[in-house]
Amino acid sequence: MSLYVIEERTSCVLCVSEASYGFVGKNGPTFVLLTNDGAPNKRLVSLDTREPESGIATPVPETNAVLQNVERVTNSSCLQSMTSKRK
């Protein structure tokens, strides 16, 4: 997988092959993303744009339930909406 991050003021561009990434929010230089990369039921990941070479962290790993939606509640909290396991 190739992951490139380009930060320009408040925009972020992700170039990723074979996965989808959805922007959830930003906490300072850290972007929070919903992805299916390595997780068919989706997971929440974060990326520090100051050190993109250090890779992504997984604050909410994949589970047996499908993570369908994540909404920003505060600067440090997310609300997760899950359904039963994908068939």
Contact map, one row per residue, 1 for C-alpha under 8 A:
111000000000000111000000000000000000000000000000000000000000000000000000000000000000000
111100000000001110000000000000000000000000000000000000000000000000000000000000000000000
111110000000011100000000000000000000000000000000000000000000000000000000000000000000000
011111000000111100000000000000000000000000000000000000000000000000000000000000000000000
001111100001111000000000000000000000000000000000100100000000000000000000000000000000000
000111110001110000000000000000000000000000000000000000000000000000000000000000000000000
000011111111100000000000000000000000000000000000100000000000000000000000000000000000000
000001111111000000000000000000000000000000000000000000000000000000000000000000000000000
000000111110000000000000000000000000000000000000000000000000000000000000000000000000000
000000111111000000000000000000000000000000000000000000000000000000000000000000000000000
000000111111100000000000000000000000000000000000000000000000000000000000000000000000000
000011110111110000000000000000000000000000000000000000000000000000000000000000000000000
000111100011111000000000000000000000000000000000000000000000000000000000000000000000000
001111000001111100001000000000000000000000000000000000000000000000000000000000000000000
011110000000111110000000000000000000000000000000000000000000000000000000000000000000000
111100000000011111110000000000000000000000000000000000000000000000000000000000000000000
110000000000001111100000000000000000000000000000000000000000000000000000000000000000000
100000000000000111110000000000000000100000000000000000000000000000000000000000000000000
000000000000000111111000000000000011100000000000000000000000000000000000000000000000000
000000000000000101111100000000000011100000000000000000000000000000000000000000000000000
000000000000010000111110000000001111100000000000000000000000000000000000000000000000000
000000000000000000011111000000001110000000000000000000000000000000000000000000000000000
000000000000000000001111100000111100000000000000000000000000000000000000000000000000000
000000000000000000000111110000111100000000000000000000000000000000000111000000000000000
000000000000000000000011111000111000000000000000000000000000000000000001000000000000000
000000000000000000000001111111110000000000000000000000000000000000000000001000000000000
000000000000000000000000111111110000000000000000000000000000000000000000001100000000000
000000000000000000000000011111100000000000000000000000000000000000000000000000000000000
000000000000000000000000011111100000000000000001110000000000000000000000000000000000000
000000000000000000000000011111110000000000000111100000000000000000000000000000000000000
000000000000000000000011111111111000000000000111100000000000000000000000000000000000000
000000000000000000000011111001111100000000011110000000000000000000000000000000000000000
000000000000000000001111100000111110000000011100000000000000000000000000000000000000000
000000000000000000001111000000011111000001111000000000000000000000000100000000000000000
000000000000000000111100000000001111101001111000000000000000000000000000000000000000000
000000000000000000111000000000000111111111100000000000000000000000000000000000000000000
000000000000000001111000000000000011111101000000000000000000000000000000000000000000000
000000000000000000000000000000000001111100000000000000000000000000000000000000000000000
000000000000000000000000000000000011111111100000000000000000010000000000000000000000000
000000000000000000000000000000000001111111000000000000000000000000000000000000000000000
000000000000000000000000000000000001001111100000000000000000011111100000000000000000110
000000000000000000000000000000000111101111110000000000000000110001110000000000000000000
000000000000000000000000000000000111001011111000000000000101110000100000000000000000000
000000000000000000000000000000011110000001111100000000000111110000000000000000000000000
000000000000000000000000000000011110000000111110000000011111100000000000000000000000000
000000000000000000000000000001111000000000011111000000011110000000000000000000000000000
000000000000000000000000000001110000000000001111100100111000000000000000000000000000000
000000000000000000000000000011100000000000000111111100010000000000000000000000000000000
000010100000000000000000000011100000000000000011111100000000000000000000000000000000000
000000000000000000000000000010000000000000000001111100000000000000000000000000000000000
000000000000000000000000000000000000000000000001111111100000000000000000000000000000000
000010000000000000000000000000000000000000000011111111110000000000000000000000000000000
000000000000000000000000000000000000000000000000001111100000000000000000000000000000000
000000000000000000000000000000000000000000000000001111110000000000000000000000000000000
000000000000000000000000000000000000000000000010001111111000000000000000000000000000000
000000000000000000000000000000000000000000001111000101111100000000000000000000000000000
000000000000000000000000000000000000000000001110000000111110000000000000000000000000000
000000000000000000000000000000000000000000111100000000011111100000000000000000000000000
000000000000000000000000000000000000000000011100000000001111100000000000000000000000000
000000000000000000000000000000000000000000111000000000000111110000000000000000000000000
000000000000000000000000000000000000000001111000000000000111111000000000000000000000000
000000000000000000000000000000000000001011110000000000000001111110100000000000000000000
000000000000000000000000000000000000000010000000000000000000111111000000000000000000000
000000000000000000000000000000000000000010000000000000000000011111000000000000000001110
000000000000000000000000000000000000000010000000000000000000011111100000000000000111110
000000000000000000000000000000000000000011000000000000000000001111110000000000000111110
000000000000000000000000000000000000000011100000000000000000010011111100000000011110000
000000000000000000000000000000000000000001000000000000000000000001111100000000011110000
000000000000000000000000000000000000000000000000000000000000000000111110000000011100000
000000000000000000000001000000000100000000000000000000000000000000111111000001111000000
000000000000000000000001000000000000000000000000000000000000000000001111100001110000000
000000000000000000000001100000000000000000000000000000000000000000000111111011100000000
000000000000000000000000000000000000000000000000000000000000000000000011111111100000000
000000000000000000000000000000000000000000000000000000000000000000000001111111000000000
000000000000000000000000011000000000000000000000000000000000000000000001111110000000000
000000000000000000000000001000000000000000000000000000000000000000000000111111000000000
000000000000000000000000000000000000000000000000000000000000000000000001111111100000000
000000000000000000000000000000000000000000000000000000000000000000000111110111110000000
000000000000000000000000000000000000000000000000000000000000000000000111100011111000000
000000000000000000000000000000000000000000000000000000000000000000111110000001111100000
000000000000000000000000000000000000000000000000000000000000000000111100000000111110000
000000000000000000000000000000000000000000000000000000000000000011111000000000011111000
000000000000000000000000000000000000000000000000000000000000000011110000000000001111100
000000000000000000000000000000000000000000000000000000000000000111000000000000000111110
000000000000000000000000000000000000000010000000000000000000000111000000000000000011111
000000000000000000000000000000000000000010000000000000000000000111000000000000000001111
000000000000000000000000000000000000000000000000000000000000000000000000000000000000111
